[in-house]
Amino acid sequence: SNKFTQVPRTFVYSSNQPHAPSTAMPPPPAAGVVFPLDDQGKRSTTSINQGAFAAAAKAIDPKLAESVTEEKKWRGRYTKHIGAHVEAGLKTPAAALKSAQAGLDYLHTTMQFVRGEKSTSLREAMKTLTPATSPFHTHVIKGSRKPGASPLEVPYNGKVLSGDALEAQVEKWVRQGVIELSTGASIMQAAQNPGWRDLSDLHICMLGASSAMGPFPLLMNMGANVIAVDIDRAGIWEKLIKTAKEGCGTLILPTKEKLAANASDEEVAKVAGCNLLTETPEVYSWLAAVRKERANKQLCVGAYAYLDADKFVMISCAMDAIIEKLIADTQFPKPALAYLCTPTDFHVCPATARDAAVDNLRKSPAWLSLVASLLSFFPKLALKRNARKLVTAEDGTQFAVVDALVKEQGPNYALAKRLQHWRAITAREQGCVVSTNVAPSTATASVVSNRLFALAYKGFHYVKPAEVAQPELSNSVMTALLVNDLRSPTSIARPVADGGRPLRNPLELFRDNAFHGGAWRTGYAFGSIGTPAVIAYLFNVGVVKPYLVAYNLAQFVGWSMALAATVQCMAAAGGMP
């Protein structure tokens, strides 16, 4: 018998399966990190989502909190409240930090942790249920290659770029507006400092090691010591173990049984892993034990796990509960933190990005202006200007902001990402190095499984300078930015106490090093260009390409007939043997 809680079966249910009431399995009992029960005995996500933003707003602006609380159509209008929340935080540096901490406190004290018949707040569970001795054992797997710096390679459009070719492409991305100038500089710093890419001195804990957007394979190739946390499924661990053995790094993983050092890959995979949602206190306990064994090693904790819909909030809260305790442990130096920000959010951006959005709107191609005019008759589909009014702080400082929120992603996705923002700025203030760069919109399997998103992704490149990245591109450039943040003494990730650059407001942490894929510089707001992108793609596939095929075929047939007629004429006139 296994004393560890198993993965809730709802994780493997498919929404496409037919429902048969007479044979349907009852829902599994709640376990681990969950939303609290409401007055009707249901675990409502909307009330908690709305409550988190209300709590964050109340700490700095009671009127803003009131508008959040009174919103009757939260799922349809949540985006405007997130924008107002960010703008309120820009009034003073203290406001940003106070609001963030209030949001974090609300989630940690409101989200519940259920074990057996007992339910308690997540924060209380981390205090009372964390075992003194970890129930997990530690197994170590070393790569077959010798550690050493290798060239930074970036897969792009069927090629693998490095050296001068990479530098040329980075400069092109900057000119086109796909990335910011600071992003290009940071990528090239990571490329031009080979010693930075030997990560054998670093211990990087990946919460969600198998994540499609995570840097696991690249970290293994850079010699990092990766403390991997992921679900206890043999297939996942077989892939992670294989990748680790092919690299030059070290894989440190939790197992439910003590294994011999020479245990086979199959034996390890069968007992490897843990459940971040249901074993949150035990996962922290194991990480604390590993950290104690390697007390003199620099630790970086990356929050990479992802689940759909409301479970993304749940898994993000679980990861944050672990991170909160690791930061609070005064036995060790503050850990570095790593996040991947989404471009589809509300961010502080460089003033140059805002200026480019104004210019790109003025230069919009005729087809896009026509589509914008037609869509203006449909309020829900209307295109919105990307360049927003500057936000003025109490001391007169002005900030450029960009609203790239995509309403269709839903309020749970937005809250999970906002939670990471809240932790990032408070942790940097507490002395942590925080790498939290904006990653490009990426055609991962989970995203393109949504048909509308898949169509929009195929058409975004018609709305310049928007560009969707493939997973291998995102992995490589975001890992390069992580290396820069951990190695560069001038990185914005470093706290002021560690020689880092002072920020006018903590929310400027997300401004630099953004690989936003053009989202900050399109003429129209990124959240509104999905419809014209779909139209452009379908028109190109359904009209333009068939027309070109038909035109070229007609040309071929016409010229062939003309050539045949010419040959016949020449033959009749005796001009041919």
C-alpha positions as CSV (number, residue, x, y, z in Angstrom):
1,S,0.0,0.0,0.0
2,N,1.2,3.5,-0.8
3,K,0.9,6.0,2.1
4,F,1.2,8.9,-0.4
5,T,-1.9,10.7,-1.7
6,Q,-2.5,9.9,-5.3
7,V,-3.2,12.4,-8.1
8,P,-6.9,13.5,-8.1
9,R,-8.6,11.5,-10.8
10,T,-10.2,14.7,-12.2
11,F,-6.8,15.5,-13.7
12,V,-7.2,12.7,-16.2
13,Y,-10.8,13.1,-17.1
14,S,-11.4,14.4,-20.5
15,S,-14.0,17.1,-21.1
16,N,-14.7,15.5,-24.5
17,Q,-15.8,12.2,-23.0
18,P,-19.5,11.4,-23.3
19,H,-21.4,11.7,-20.0
20,A,-23.6,8.7,-18.9
21,P,-25.4,9.6,-15.7
22,S,-26.2,6.0,-14.9
23,T,-22.5,4.9,-14.9
24,A,-20.7,8.2,-14.1
25,M,-18.2,8.0,-11.3
26,P,-18.8,10.4,-8.4
27,P,-16.3,13.2,-8.2
28,P,-13.2,12.3,-6.1
29,P,-13.1,13.8,-2.6
30,A,-11.2,17.1,-2.3
31,A,-7.6,16.7,-1.4
32,G,-4.7,19.1,-1.1
33,V,-4.8,22.7,-2.3
34,V,-8.4,23.6,-3.2
35,F,-10.8,26.6,-3.3
36,P,-12.8,27.0,-0.1
37,L,-16.5,25.9,0.1
38,D,-19.0,28.7,-0.3
39,D,-22.4,29.0,1.4
40,Q,-23.9,26.5,-1.0
41,G,-21.3,23.9,-0.4
42,K,-19.6,24.6,-3.8
43,R,-16.0,25.5,-4.4
44,S,-16.5,28.7,-6.3
45,T,-13.5,30.1,-8.2
46,T,-15.1,33.4,-9.2
47,S,-15.6,34.7,-5.7
48,I,-12.0,33.9,-4.6
49,N,-10.6,35.3,-7.9
50,Q,-12.6,38.5,-7.4
51,G,-11.8,38.5,-3.6
52,A,-8.0,38.4,-4.3
53,F,-8.0,41.5,-6.4
54,A,-10.4,43.2,-4.0
55,A,-8.0,42.5,-1.1
56,A,-5.0,43.7,-3.1
57,A,-6.9,46.9,-4.0
58,K,-8.3,47.5,-0.5
59,A,-4.8,47.8,0.9
60,I,-4.2,51.0,-1.2
61,D,-7.4,52.2,-2.6
62,P,-10.8,51.5,-0.9
63,K,-12.8,52.9,-3.8
64,L,-11.0,50.6,-6.3
65,A,-11.7,47.7,-4.0
66,E,-15.4,48.7,-3.9
67,S,-15.6,48.7,-7.7
68,V,-14.0,45.2,-7.8
69,T,-16.4,43.9,-5.2
70,E,-19.5,45.3,-6.8
71,E,-18.6,44.0,-10.3
72,K,-21.5,41.6,-11.3
73,K,-19.9,40.3,-14.5
74,W,-16.5,39.4,-13.3
75,R,-15.6,36.8,-15.9
76,G,-16.5,39.2,-18.7
77,R,-15.0,42.4,-17.2
78,Y,-12.1,41.3,-15.0
79,T,-9.5,42.7,-17.4
80,K,-10.3,46.3,-16.8
81,H,-10.0,45.8,-13.0
82,I,-6.5,44.2,-13.4
83,G,-5.5,47.3,-15.4
84,A,-6.8,49.6,-12.7
85,H,-5.0,47.5,-10.1
86,V,-1.6,47.8,-11.8
87,E,-2.1,51.6,-12.4
88,A,-3.0,52.1,-8.7
89,G,0.2,50.3,-7.7
90,L,2.2,52.7,-9.8
91,K,1.1,55.7,-7.7
92,T,4.0,55.0,-5.2
93,P,6.5,52.2,-4.7
94,A,5.0,51.4,-1.3
95,A,1.6,51.0,-2.9
96,A,2.8,48.4,-5.3
97,L,4.4,46.4,-2.5
98,K,1.6,46.8,0.0
99,S,-1.0,45.7,-2.6
100,A,1.1,42.7,-3.6
101,Q,1.5,41.5,-0.1
102,A,-2.2,41.9,0.6
103,G,-3.1,39.8,-2.4
104,L,-0.6,37.1,-1.3
105,D,-1.9,37.1,2.2
106,Y,-5.5,36.7,1.0
107,L,-4.7,33.7,-1.2
108,H,-2.6,32.0,1.5
109,T,-5.2,32.4,4.2
110,T,-8.3,31.8,2.0
111,M,-7.2,28.9,-0.2
112,Q,-7.7,25.6,1.7
113,F,-5.6,22.5,2.2
114,V,-7.7,19.4,2.7
115,R,-6.3,16.2,4.1
116,G,-8.7,13.5,5.1
117,E,-11.7,15.1,6.9
118,K,-9.7,18.2,7.9
119,S,-9.6,21.5,6.0
120,T,-7.4,24.4,7.0
121,S,-5.9,27.4,5.3
122,L,-2.9,26.8,3.0
123,R,-0.7,28.9,5.2
124,E,-1.8,27.1,8.4
125,A,-1.2,23.7,6.6
126,M,2.3,24.6,5.8
127,K,2.9,25.4,9.5
128,T,1.2,22.4,11.0
129,L,1.5,19.6,8.4
130,T,5.2,20.0,7.4
131,P,7.0,17.0,8.7
132,A,10.2,17.4,10.6
133,T,11.7,14.5,8.5
134,S,10.9,14.3,4.9
135,P,9.0,11.1,3.8
136,F,10.8,11.3,0.5
137,H,14.2,9.8,-0.3
138,T,16.7,11.5,-2.6
139,H,18.1,9.9,-5.7
140,V,20.9,11.4,-7.8
141,I,21.6,10.8,-11.5
142,K,24.6,12.3,-13.2
143,G,24.9,13.1,-16.9
144,S,27.3,11.2,-19.2
145,R,29.1,14.2,-20.6
146,K,31.7,16.4,-18.9
147,P,30.5,19.8,-17.8
148,G,31.8,22.7,-19.8
149,A,30.5,25.8,-21.6
150,S,28.9,25.1,-24.9
151,P,27.9,27.7,-27.5
152,L,24.4,29.3,-27.0
153,E,22.3,27.9,-29.8
154,V,18.8,29.2,-30.7
155,P,16.6,27.1,-33.0
156,Y,14.6,29.4,-35.3
157,N,12.8,28.8,-38.6
158,G,14.5,25.5,-39.3
159,K,18.0,26.7,-38.5
160,V,20.1,26.6,-35.3
161,L,21.6,30.1,-34.7
162,S,24.8,30.9,-32.8
163,G,27.6,33.4,-33.0
164,D,27.3,36.0,-35.7
165,A,24.1,34.5,-37.1
166,L,22.4,34.7,-33.7
167,E,23.6,38.3,-33.2
168,A,22.2,39.3,-36.6
169,Q,18.8,37.7,-35.8
170,V,18.7,39.4,-32.4
171,E,19.4,42.8,-34.0
172,K,16.6,42.0,-36.5
173,W,14.1,41.2,-33.8
174,V,15.0,44.5,-32.0
175,R,14.5,46.5,-35.2
176,Q,11.2,44.8,-36.0
177,G,9.9,45.3,-32.5
178,V,9.6,41.6,-31.6
179,I,11.8,42.2,-28.6
180,E,13.0,45.1,-26.6
181,L,16.5,46.6,-26.8
182,S,17.3,45.4,-23.3
183,T,16.2,41.9,-24.3
184,G,18.6,41.7,-27.2
185,A,21.5,43.0,-25.0
186,S,20.8,40.4,-22.3
187,I,20.6,37.5,-24.8
188,M,23.9,38.5,-26.4
189,Q,25.6,38.9,-23.0
190,A,24.7,35.3,-22.2
191,A,26.0,34.3,-25.7
192,Q,29.2,36.2,-25.4
193,N,30.2,35.0,-21.9
194,P,30.7,31.3,-22.2
195,G,31.7,31.0,-18.5
196,W,28.3,32.1,-17.5
197,R,26.8,29.1,-19.2
198,D,28.7,26.6,-17.1
199,L,26.0,26.1,-14.4
200,S,27.8,23.3,-12.5
201,D,28.0,25.6,-9.4
202,L,24.2,26.3,-9.3
203,H,21.4,24.3,-7.9
204,I,18.1,25.0,-9.7
205,C,14.9,23.7,-8.2
206,M,12.3,23.2,-11.0
207,L,8.7,23.0,-9.7
208,G,7.2,21.4,-12.7
209,A,10.4,20.0,-14.3
210,S,8.7,18.5,-17.3
211,S,6.9,21.8,-18.3
212,A,6.8,22.5,-22.0
213,M,8.0,26.0,-21.4
214,G,10.6,25.0,-18.8
215,P,14.4,24.9,-19.3
216,F,15.1,21.4,-18.1
217,P,16.9,20.0,-21.2
218,L,19.0,23.2,-21.6
219,L,20.0,23.3,-17.9
220,M,21.1,19.7,-18.2
221,N,23.3,20.6,-21.2
222,M,24.8,23.5,-19.2
223,G,25.8,21.3,-16.3
224,A,23.3,22.6,-13.7
225,N,22.3,20.6,-10.6
226,V,18.6,20.4,-11.2
227,I,16.4,19.5,-8.2
228,A,13.4,18.2,-10.1
229,V,9.8,18.2,-8.7
230,D,7.1,16.7,-10.8
231,I,4.1,14.4,-10.7
232,D,4.7,10.7,-9.9
233,R,4.1,9.3,-13.3
234,A,6.7,6.9,-14.7
235,G,6.5,8.2,-18.3
236,I,7.4,11.7,-17.2
237,W,10.4,10.5,-15.2
238,E,11.6,8.2,-17.9
239,K,11.9,11.2,-20.2
240,L,13.6,13.4,-17.5
241,I,16.1,10.7,-16.6
242,K,17.0,10.0,-20.3
243,T,17.5,13.8,-20.9
244,A,19.7,14.0,-17.7
245,K,21.9,11.1,-18.7
246,E,22.5,12.5,-22.2
247,G,23.6,15.9,-20.7
248,C,26.4,17.0,-18.4
249,G,24.3,18.1,-15.4
250,T,23.1,16.4,-12.3
251,L,19.4,15.4,-11.6
252,I,18.3,15.3,-8.0
253,L,14.8,13.8,-7.5
254,P,12.5,12.6,-4.8
255,T,11.5,9.0,-4.6
256,K,9.0,7.1,-2.4
257,E,11.5,4.3,-1.7
258,K,15.2,4.3,-1.0
259,L,17.0,3.1,-4.1
260,A,20.5,1.7,-4.7
261,A,22.8,4.0,-6.5
262,N,22.9,1.7,-9.5
263,A,19.1,1.3,-9.7
264,S,17.9,1.0,-13.3
265,D,16.1,3.9,-15.0
266,E,12.9,1.9,-14.9
267,E,13.2,1.2,-11.2
268,V,13.8,4.9,-10.5
269,A,10.9,6.1,-12.7
270,K,8.4,3.8,-11.0
271,V,8.9,5.4,-7.5
272,A,10.0,8.9,-8.6
273,G,8.0,12.1,-8.1
274,C,5.5,13.7,-5.8
275,N,2.3,15.7,-6.0
276,L,2.6,19.4,-5.6
277,L,-1.1,19.8,-4.9
278,T,-1.7,17.1,-2.4
279,E,1.8,16.8,-0.8
280,T,2.7,20.4,-0.6
281,P,4.1,20.3,3.0
282,E,6.0,17.1,2.3
283,V,7.5,18.6,-0.9
284,Y,8.8,21.6,1.1
285,S,10.2,19.2,3.8
286,W,12.1,17.3,1.1
287,L,13.5,20.5,-0.5
288,A,14.5,21.8,2.9
289,A,16.4,18.5,3.5
290,V,18.1,18.7,0.1
291,R,19.0,22.3,0.8
292,K,20.5,21.4,4.1
293,E,22.7,18.8,2.5
294,R,23.9,21.4,0.0
295,A,24.0,24.4,2.4
296,N,26.8,26.2,0.7
297,K,25.3,26.0,-2.8
298,Q,23.4,28.8,-4.5
299,L,19.7,27.9,-4.9
300,C,17.3,29.1,-7.5
301,V,13.7,28.1,-7.4
302,G,11.7,28.2,-10.7
303,A,7.9,28.0,-10.7
304,Y,7.1,26.2,-14.0
305,A,4.2,23.9,-13.3
306,Y,1.0,24.6,-15.3
307,L,-2.5,23.1,-15.2
308,D,-5.6,24.3,-17.0
309,A,-8.3,26.6,-15.7
310,D,-8.9,26.8,-11.9
311,K,-6.2,24.2,-11.2
312,F,-3.6,26.7,-12.4
313,V,-4.5,28.9,-9.4
314,M,-4.3,25.9,-7.2
315,I,-0.9,24.7,-8.4
316,S,0.4,28.3,-8.4
317,C,-0.7,28.7,-4.7
318,A,1.0,25.4,-3.9
319,M,4.3,26.5,-5.5
320,D,4.1,29.9,-3.8
321,A,3.5,28.3,-0.4
322,I,6.8,26.3,-0.8
323,I,8.6,29.4,-2.1
324,E,7.3,31.5,0.8
325,K,8.8,29.1,3.3
326,L,12.1,28.8,1.5
327,I,12.4,32.6,1.6
328,A,11.5,32.7,5.3
329,D,14.1,30.1,6.3
330,T,16.9,32.2,7.8
331,Q,19.3,29.3,8.1
332,F,20.3,29.9,4.5
333,P,20.9,32.8,2.1
334,K,17.8,34.0,0.2
335,P,17.1,31.8,-2.8
336,A,16.9,33.2,-6.3
337,L,13.5,32.9,-7.9
338,A,12.6,32.3,-11.6
339,Y,9.3,32.9,-13.4
340,L,8.1,33.0,-17.0
341,C,5.8,36.0,-17.4
342,T,3.1,35.8,-20.1
343,P,3.0,38.6,-22.7
344,T,-0.8,38.5,-22.4
345,D,-0.9,40.6,-19.2
346,F,-0.9,44.2,-18.0
347,H,2.7,45.5,-17.8
348,V,4.8,48.5,-17.3
349,C,6.6,48.9,-20.6
350,P,9.4,51.2,-22.0
351,A,8.2,54.5,-23.4
352,T,9.8,53.6,-26.7
353,A,7.4,50.6,-27.0
354,R,4.4,52.8,-26.5
355,D,5.8,55.3,-29.1
356,A,6.2,52.3,-31.5
357,A,2.6,51.3,-30.9
358,V,1.4,54.8,-31.9
359,D,3.6,54.7,-35.0
360,N,2.4,51.2,-36.0
361,L,-1.2,52.2,-35.6
362,R,-0.6,55.2,-38.0
363,K,1.1,52.8,-40.5
364,S,-1.5,50.1,-40.3
365,P,-2.0,48.3,-43.7
366,A,-5.2,49.0,-45.6
367,W,-6.6,45.6,-45.0
368,L,-6.2,45.9,-41.2
369,S,-7.8,49.4,-41.2
370,L,-10.7,48.0,-43.2
371,V,-11.2,45.1,-40.8
372,A,-11.0,47.5,-37.8
373,S,-13.7,49.7,-39.4
374,L,-16.0,46.7,-40.0
375,L,-15.4,45.3,-36.5
376,S,-16.2,48.6,-34.9
377,F,-19.9,47.7,-35.5
378,F,-19.4,44.8,-33.1
379,P,-18.4,46.1,-29.6
380,K,-17.1,42.7,-28.4
381,L,-14.9,42.3,-31.4
382,A,-13.8,46.0,-31.9
383,L,-10.1,46.6,-32.1
384,K,-8.5,48.8,-29.4
385,R,-5.6,51.1,-29.6
386,N,-2.5,49.6,-28.0
387,A,-0.9,52.9,-26.8
388,R,-2.5,53.9,-23.5
389,K,-2.4,57.1,-21.6
390,L,0.7,57.5,-19.4
391,V,0.2,56.8,-15.7
392,T,1.4,59.6,-13.5
393,A,2.6,58.7,-10.0
394,E,2.1,60.9,-6.9
395,D,5.6,62.4,-7.3
396,G,5.0,63.2,-11.0
397,T,6.9,60.3,-12.5
398,Q,5.2,59.0,-15.6
399,F,5.0,55.3,-16.6
400,A,4.1,53.8,-19.9
401,V,1.9,50.7,-19.6
402,V,0.5,48.1,-22.0
403,D,-2.7,46.1,-21.8
404,A,-2.2,42.8,-23.6
405,L,-4.7,40.8,-21.5
406,V,-6.6,38.3,-23.6
407,K,-10.1,38.0,-22.0
408,E,-10.6,34.5,-23.4
409,Q,-7.8,33.1,-21.3
410,G,-10.0,33.7,-18.3
411,P,-9.7,35.2,-14.8
412,N,-8.1,32.1,-13.2
413,Y,-5.1,32.3,-15.6
414,A,-4.8,36.0,-15.0
415,L,-4.9,35.5,-11.2
416,A,-2.3,32.7,-11.2
417,K,0.1,34.9,-13.2
418,R,-0.6,37.9,-11.0
419,L,0.2,35.9,-7.9
420,Q,3.6,35.3,-9.4
421,H,4.0,39.1,-10.0
422,W,3.1,39.8,-6.4
423,R,5.7,37.3,-5.1
424,A,8.3,38.5,-7.5
425,I,8.3,42.2,-6.4
426,T,8.0,41.4,-2.7
427,A,10.8,38.8,-2.9
428,R,13.1,41.2,-4.7
429,E,12.4,43.8,-2.0
430,Q,13.3,41.1,0.6
431,G,16.7,40.6,-1.0
432,C,16.1,37.8,-3.5
433,V,17.4,37.7,-7.1
434,V,14.2,37.4,-9.2
435,S,14.3,36.4,-12.8
436,T,10.9,37.2,-14.2
437,N,11.0,37.9,-17.9
438,V,8.2,38.1,-20.3
439,A,8.2,35.1,-22.6
440,P,6.7,35.1,-26.1
441,S,3.3,33.7,-27.1
442,T,4.3,30.1,-27.8
443,A,2.6,27.4,-29.8
444,T,2.7,24.8,-27.1
445,A,0.4,21.7,-27.3
446,S,-1.8,23.1,-24.5
447,V,-2.4,26.4,-26.3
448,V,-3.0,25.2,-29.8
449,S,-5.4,22.5,-28.6
450,N,-7.9,25.5,-28.5
451,R,-9.0,25.8,-32.1
452,L,-9.5,29.5,-32.0
453,F,-6.2,30.2,-30.4
454,A,-4.5,27.9,-33.0
455,L,-6.1,29.8,-35.9
456,A,-5.1,33.2,-34.3
457,Y,-1.5,32.0,-33.8
458,K,-1.3,31.1,-37.4
459,G,-2.4,34.6,-38.4
460,F,-0.6,36.8,-35.9
461,H,2.3,37.4,-38.2
462,Y,0.0,39.3,-40.6
463,V,-0.3,41.9,-37.8
464,K,3.2,43.3,-37.5
465,P,5.3,43.1,-35.5
466,A,3.5,40.2,-33.8
467,E,5.3,36.8,-34.0
468,V,4.4,33.5,-32.3
469,A,7.3,31.4,-31.2
470,Q,7.8,27.6,-31.3
471,P,8.6,25.9,-28.0
472,E,12.2,25.3,-28.8
473,L,12.8,29.0,-29.6
474,S,11.1,30.1,-26.3
475,N,13.1,27.5,-24.3
476,S,16.4,28.7,-25.7
477,V,15.9,32.5,-25.4
478,M,14.3,32.4,-22.0
479,T,17.0,30.2,-20.7
480,A,19.6,32.7,-22.0
481,L,17.7,35.5,-20.2
482,L,17.7,33.3,-17.0
483,V,21.5,32.8,-17.3
484,N,21.9,36.6,-17.7
485,D,19.8,37.3,-14.6
486,L,21.7,34.8,-12.5
487,R,25.2,35.8,-13.7
488,S,25.2,39.5,-14.7
489,P,26.2,41.9,-11.9
490,T,24.1,44.6,-13.6
491,S,20.9,42.5,-14.2
492,I,17.6,44.1,-13.2
493,A,16.9,40.8,-11.4
494,R,19.3,41.7,-8.6
495,P,18.0,43.4,-5.5
496,V,19.3,46.8,-4.6
497,A,21.1,45.3,-1.5
498,D,23.0,43.1,-3.9
499,G,24.1,45.9,-6.2
500,G,21.0,45.8,-8.3
501,R,19.6,48.8,-10.1
502,P,17.1,50.9,-8.2
503,L,13.6,51.0,-9.8
504,R,11.3,53.9,-9.8
505,N,8.6,51.4,-8.9
506,P,8.8,47.7,-8.1
507,L,6.5,47.0,-11.1
508,E,9.3,48.1,-13.4
509,L,10.8,44.7,-12.7
510,F,8.8,43.3,-15.7
511,R,9.7,46.1,-18.1
512,D,13.2,45.0,-19.1
513,N,14.2,41.8,-21.0
514,A,10.8,41.2,-22.4
515,F,10.6,38.8,-25.4
516,H,7.0,39.7,-25.9
517,G,6.8,38.7,-29.6
518,G,5.6,42.2,-30.6
519,A,2.7,42.3,-28.2
520,W,3.9,45.7,-26.7
521,R,4.3,47.4,-30.1
522,T,1.4,46.4,-32.3
523,G,-0.8,49.3,-33.3
524,Y,-3.9,47.6,-31.9
525,A,-4.0,46.0,-28.4
526,F,-2.8,42.4,-28.5
527,G,-5.9,41.2,-26.8
528,S,-8.1,42.5,-29.7
529,I,-6.1,41.4,-32.7
530,G,-7.1,37.7,-32.5
531,T,-10.1,38.2,-34.9
532,P,-8.2,40.0,-37.6
533,A,-5.4,37.4,-37.3
534,V,-7.9,34.6,-37.9
535,I,-9.5,36.5,-40.8
536,A,-6.1,37.1,-42.4
537,Y,-5.1,33.5,-42.0
538,L,-8.4,32.1,-43.4
539,F,-8.4,34.6,-46.3
540,N,-4.8,33.7,-47.2
541,V,-5.5,30.0,-47.0
542,G,-9.0,30.0,-48.5
543,V,-8.6,32.7,-51.1
544,V,-5.1,33.9,-51.8
545,K,-3.4,30.5,-52.0
546,P,-6.1,28.9,-54.2
547,Y,-6.0,32.0,-56.4
548,L,-2.2,31.8,-56.8
549,V,-2.4,28.0,-57.5
550,A,-5.2,28.6,-60.1
551,Y,-3.3,31.6,-61.6
552,N,0.0,29.7,-61.9
553,L,-1.9,26.7,-63.4
554,A,-3.6,28.9,-65.9
555,Q,-0.3,30.5,-66.8
556,F,1.3,27.0,-67.2
557,V,-1.5,25.8,-69.4
558,G,-1.6,29.0,-71.5
559,W,2.1,29.1,-72.1
560,S,2.1,25.3,-72.9
561,M,-0.6,25.8,-75.5
562,A,1.2,28.8,-76.9
563,L,4.4,26.9,-77.2
564,A,2.6,23.9,-78.8
565,A,1.0,26.2,-81.4
566,T,4.4,27.8,-82.1
567,V,6.0,24.4,-82.7
568,Q,3.1,23.4,-85.0
569,C,3.5,26.6,-87.0
570,M,7.2,26.2,-87.3
571,A,6.8,22.6,-88.4
572,A,4.2,23.6,-91.0
573,A,6.4,26.3,-92.4
574,G,9.3,23.9,-92.7
575,G,11.2,25.6,-90.0
576,M,11.8,22.3,-88.1
577,P,13.5,19.1,-89.3
